[in-house]
Amino acid sequence: MIKCLVLLTGIVLIAKIEEISAEIGDPNCLISDVCVINPDGTVSPWLDFSEDTELMVRSENILTITQPNKDTLKLYLEVIS
């Protein structure tokens, strides 16, 4: 499912997210096709210096997860296609 993730650092991402079983303290969220939502509302690839398309993060590093609005979802789908 595609969701917006607000990280504790204040960075806002949009990505496909899946919860994974893991030991306490280990990364337990698989995010893929990750993009950043910029302050001006545009969407761009996150960590564009890497060819990795899947990343593991700890849910403890995520402040909240929300549903993207239609405009943001459209921009995201254009970027990842």
Secondary structure, 3 states (H helix, E strand, C coil): CEEEEEECCCCEEEEEEEECCCCCCCCCEEEEEEEEECCCCCEEECCCCCCCCEEEECHHHEEEEECCCHHHHHHHHHHHC
